[in-house]
Amino acid sequence: MVKSSKTRTGSRKPVAKPAGNNRQDHLWSLGPPVEILRPDGRTVAKEEPDIAADDLLKMYRWMVNGRVFDERALKLQRQGRLGTYAPLSGQEAAQVGSAYALEQRDWLFPSFREHLALAVRGQSWSGILLYHGGSEEGGRVPEGINNFTPSIPIATQILHAVGVAWAAKLRGDPIVTLVYFGDGGTSEGDFHEGMNFAGVFQTPTIFFCQNNQYAISLPRARQTRAETLAQKAIAYGFEGVQVDGNDLLAVYQTTRQAMEKARQGGGPTLIEALTYRLGPHTTADDPTRYRQDEELQHWQERDPLIRMRLYLERRGDWDEARETALWEEAKADIAQSVTAYEQAPARDVEEIFKYTYAEMPWNLQEQLADLRAYLQESGGQLPE
Amino acid sequence: MAQLNLVQAVNDALRSEMQLDDRLVILGEDVGVDGGVFRATEGLLKQFGPRRVLDTPLSEVGIVGSSIGMAAYGLHPVVEVQFSGFLPPAFDQIVSHAARIRWRSRGRYHLPLVVRAPYGGGIRSPEHHSESPEAFYAHVGGLKVVIPSTPADAKGLLIAAIRDPDPVIFLEPKHIYRAFRQEVPEGEYILPLGRAQIAQEGDDLSLFAWGAMTQIALAAAEELDQAGISAEVVDLRTISPLDAETIVASVRKTGRALIVHEAPRQGGVGAEVAALINDKALMSLQAPVLRVAGFDTIMPLLQLEDYYLPDAGRVVRAARRLMTY
């Protein structure tokens, strides 16, 4: 007795309990995928979702703009007027619902297929075309828009989103970061390392996986033996959730919830949006080599645009005339962006060198001067 | 001024900058409670707290990748990777992103980021603990590569690297972490990046070295001096961008050049220095440019590492060949 009371009142520091087992029973199972709209545009639940009519219409407008842009960009590439392009058709609900849910102060990290998400956040379509047309100017995100630049090596952007969220948390800034990646990205180490850091440091990060069923040719089942991608969050000690990625309202609400949780200090969330890439992986890909027509048809019937139009019609917010007008308007807007893209100012070779460092070191200056001299000798441009 | 060894000077630079810059954060494995495996971050957690000194999970990719986000957000992260041999997992983050974010965003984002890593042989350690990887990073536009060789330089160059608006790979010659002490100026002490230092003046030949090899070059110069050969020792200090002016001026003066580095010879920074001399000082040369370097093999384990690392004898032997060419 004497001995134990002495230990309790003595100056010795209390010995910490071994933290070998952080049981988190509430995380150990996933619910079914979140759904609000059925493919026929009816709601799953009786009550209407709590989203303002104005937001519904704006988001639908973005989806249509995205589809029109995507089809136009594909054509431009086929005509030799654009470089390699990664189409997004079929993933409009996943991109619009998530990007629209964020606030302006939040940061968004794209991979290379999130053109529509970037546009929702305020980047111009002509700038996005410029990027795919081979101009570095297309990577210039205007001040005030907290979008990061596209990241092509798979899943590498995930850690950048964790880093920004971590930095903001350390500074006491209440911002949230959202990072996009695909089903293939979940096989990369960067995904797991990013998820682990986010879990340990409880960063306000939303991991937004657009599971579009294929990583180029490889089907989702061959990426992992796991039943879902969302469940991978469990291993890192935070919540994972599946959502019908072709259901705009479900994506929007799920992202809002994850965002609010993160902003209140609740840490990260992994959202797996179940969707489908209707087109090729990129303009260099032929999807008929690896998937069947029936499968494509199955998903075409679940087109996120159709579902949203039917819903708006059922609510009485939409009709044929408004639908036609919206598509015409979108086509005119995108046509204008194509013109702006094709009329972009001529580039100067200095742009190769200019943004390598804050100040150009002597070797870059020397190389630029030599290139200029060569061009001058050959009449101002590269010889035939 | 305090008498410090090189690793203490690194610690002093970090402490001094952390006092002045509340955006500076340190992250890495064992950098907090443990003070770093070489004690470079000793005492910093206690002084600045767990929001400034961040012990991370064991993932070089995680450390470097998240520090890119931190830097883009406006913090000044100084990353420690325990040994340069563990940088390869993070190579993708460094080369594919850290080097390119300014370029890719046309200056909208830039990364005031320092990646510190002890490098080089001579400390009798296991595989992957002794390599010299500076050439990998010198090959990448958008990165700067800095290697100090003295305590005072370590402090001045590290502070300059921290204040640089672009990512800097800061390689520390761990063989001489505790080899000698030197007066190190207190408080803010900054040496500009991209400037070499004449470690010893001489007239007959130029020895170019960096990191622990600067000491080898100086020892060789002393031996040569006894034989009546006056060697100039140029410590490059910044590997990328190289200080062309100082290198060329030295060769114009001496007419002979010998480059000493631990890294393998093939594709090493020595080849770049030789090409630079060829471009800008060919007519001053009285002999071919020579290199004494590591072999184009794997860095051997501790029993044979002394045969791999250039020593003063090999440098003197090559210098004599230059003098009798």
HADDOCK unambig.tbl for C-alpha pairs under 7 A between the chains (distance, minus, plus):
assign (segid A and resid 136 and name CA) (segid B and resid 104 and name CA) 6.44 0.50 0.50
assign (segid A and resid 137 and name CA) (segid B and resid 106 and name CA) 6.71 0.50 0.50
assign (segid A and resid 139 and name CA) (segid B and resid 104 and name CA) 5.72 0.50 0.50
assign (segid A and resid 139 and name CA) (segid B and resid 105 and name CA) 4.95 0.50 0.50
assign (segid A and resid 139 and name CA) (segid B and resid 106 and name CA) 6.81 0.50 0.50
assign (segid A and resid 140 and name CA) (segid B and resid 105 and name CA) 4.66 0.50 0.50
assign (segid A and resid 140 and name CA) (segid B and resid 106 and name CA) 5.36 0.50 0.50
assign (segid A and resid 140 and name CA) (segid B and resid 108 and name CA) 6.57 0.50 0.50
assign (segid A and resid 141 and name CA) (segid B and resid 105 and name CA) 6.58 0.50 0.50
assign (segid A and resid 141 and name CA) (segid B and resid 108 and name CA) 6.74 0.50 0.50
assign (segid A and resid 149 and name CA) (segid B and resid 104 and name CA) 6.86 0.50 0.50
assign (segid A and resid 149 and name CA) (segid B and resid 105 and name CA) 6.19 0.50 0.50
assign (segid A and resid 159 and name CA) (segid B and resid 62 and name CA) 6.51 0.50 0.50
assign (segid A and resid 159 and name CA) (segid B and resid 65 and name CA) 4.97 0.50 0.50
assign (segid A and resid 159 and name CA) (segid B and resid 66 and name CA) 4.85 0.50 0.50
assign (segid A and resid 160 and name CA) (segid B and resid 65 and name CA) 5.83 0.50 0.50
assign (segid A and resid 160 and name CA) (segid B and resid 66 and name CA) 5.17 0.50 0.50
assign (segid A and resid 160 and name CA) (segid B and resid 68 and name CA) 5.84 0.50 0.50
assign (segid A and resid 160 and name CA) (segid B and resid 69 and name CA) 4.08 0.50 0.50
assign (segid A and resid 161 and name CA) (segid B and resid 69 and name CA) 6.15 0.50 0.50
assign (segid A and resid 162 and name CA) (segid B and resid 66 and name CA) 5.88 0.50 0.50
assign (segid A and resid 162 and name CA) (segid B and resid 69 and name CA) 6.91 0.50 0.50
assign (segid A and resid 163 and name CA) (segid B and resid 66 and name CA) 3.83 0.50 0.50
assign (segid A and resid 163 and name CA) (segid B and resid 67 and name CA) 5.76 0.50 0.50
assign (segid A and resid 163 and name CA) (segid B and resid 68 and name CA) 6.62 0.50 0.50
assign (segid A and resid 163 and name CA) (segid B and resid 69 and name CA) 4.02 0.50 0.50
assign (segid A and resid 163 and name CA) (segid B and resid 70 and name CA) 4.75 0.50 0.50
assign (segid A and resid 164 and name CA) (segid B and resid 69 and name CA) 4.44 0.50 0.50
assign (segid A and resid 164 and name CA) (segid B and resid 70 and name CA) 4.95 0.50 0.50
assign (segid A and resid 164 and name CA) (segid B and resid 73 and name CA) 5.58 0.50 0.50
assign (segid A and resid 167 and name CA) (segid B and resid 70 and name CA) 5.10 0.50 0.50
assign (segid A and resid 167 and name CA) (segid B and resid 73 and name CA) 6.73 0.50 0.50
assign (segid A and resid 167 and name CA) (segid B and resid 75 and name CA) 6.87 0.50 0.50
assign (segid A and resid 170 and name CA) (segid B and resid 51 and name CA) 6.23 0.50 0.50
assign (segid A and resid 190 and name CA) (segid B and resid 61 and name CA) 6.84 0.50 0.50
assign (segid A and resid 193 and name CA) (segid B and resid 59 and name CA) 6.86 0.50 0.50
assign (segid A and resid 193 and name CA) (segid B and resid 62 and name CA) 5.42 0.50 0.50
assign (segid A and resid 194 and name CA) (segid B and resid 62 and name CA) 6.15 0.50 0.50
assign (segid A and resid 197 and name CA) (segid B and resid 62 and name CA) 6.90 0.50 0.50
assign (segid A and resid 355 and name CA) (segid B and resid 102 and name CA) 5.99 0.50 0.50
assign (segid A and resid 355 and name CA) (segid B and resid 103 and name CA) 4.62 0.50 0.50
assign (segid A and resid 355 and name CA) (segid B and resid 106 and name CA) 5.97 0.50 0.50
assign (segid A and resid 355 and name CA) (segid B and resid 107 and name CA) 6.26 0.50 0.50
assign (segid A and resid 356 and name CA) (segid B and resid 102 and name CA) 6.67 0.50 0.50
assign (segid A and resid 356 and name CA) (segid B and resid 103 and name CA) 5.38 0.50 0.50
assign (segid A and resid 356 and name CA) (segid B and resid 141 and name CA) 6.42 0.50 0.50
assign (segid A and resid 356 and name CA) (segid B and resid 142 and name CA) 4.88 0.50 0.50
assign (segid A and resid 357 and name CA) (segid B and resid 142 and name CA) 5.68 0.50 0.50
assign (segid A and resid 357 and name CA) (segid B and resid 166 and name CA) 6.47 0.50 0.50
assign (segid A and resid 358 and name CA) (segid B and resid 165 and name CA) 6.71 0.50 0.50
assign (segid A and resid 358 and name CA) (segid B and resid 166 and name CA) 6.93 0.50 0.50
assign (segid A and resid 361 and name CA) (segid B and resid 241 and name CA) 6.81 0.50 0.50
